């Protein structure tokens, strides 16, 4: 199991950069995916998806 960085997880939930996708979030816990998807939908993004990899999360979205 990959090492989870709780600081990186918190930053992904609260201060996600939406400049470009796919967005790679290393060491971010899987539980953050729910909050990331919710935030992206609220910002008007569609086709949102978060994949969990052994090294962290990969976020996909389209505007």
C-alpha positions in Angstrom: 0.0 0.0 0.0 1.2 3.5 -0.9 2.1 6.0 1.7 -0.6 8.6 2.2 0.3 12.2 2.9 -2.6 13.7 4.9 -1.4 17.2 4.1 -1.5 16.5 0.4 -4.9 15.0 0.8 -6.3 18.0 2.6 -4.8 20.4 0.0 -6.4 18.3 -2.8 -9.8 18.6 -1.1 -9.6 22.3 -0.3 -7.4 23.9 -2.9 -7.5 21.8 -6.1 -6.0 23.5 -9.1 -8.3 23.2 -12.1 -5.9 24.7 -14.7 -5.3 21.5 -16.7 -6.4 17.8 -16.8 -5.5 15.1 -16.2 -4.3 16.2 -12.9 -1.9 13.9 -11.0 -2.1 14.0 -7.2 0.6 11.9 -5.6 0.2 10.4 -2.1 -3.4 11.6 -1.9 -5.8 9.2 -0.1 -8.7 7.7 -2.0 -11.3 9.3 0.3 -10.5 12.7 -1.3 -12.0 11.5 -4.6 -15.6 12.1 -3.4 -14.8 15.7 -2.4 -12.8 16.4 -5.5 -15.7 15.2 -7.8 -18.2 17.1 -5.8 -16.2 20.3 -6.1 -15.6 19.9 -9.9 -19.3 19.3 -10.5 -20.1 22.5 -8.5 -17.6 24.4 -10.6 -19.4 23.3 -13.8 -17.1 20.5 -15.0 -18.5 17.4 -16.8 -17.2 13.9 -17.5 -15.4 14.0 -14.2 -13.5 10.9 -13.1 -10.9 10.1 -10.4 -8.7 7.0 -10.8 -6.9 5.6 -7.9 -3.4 4.4 -8.6 -0.8 2.9 -6.2 1.0 6.3 -6.2 -2.1 8.5 -5.7 -5.0 9.9 -7.6 -5.5 11.0 -11.2 -8.3 13.4 -11.9 -10.0 13.8 -15.3 -12.6 16.5 -16.2 -13.9 18.6 -19.1 -15.4 22.0 -19.1 
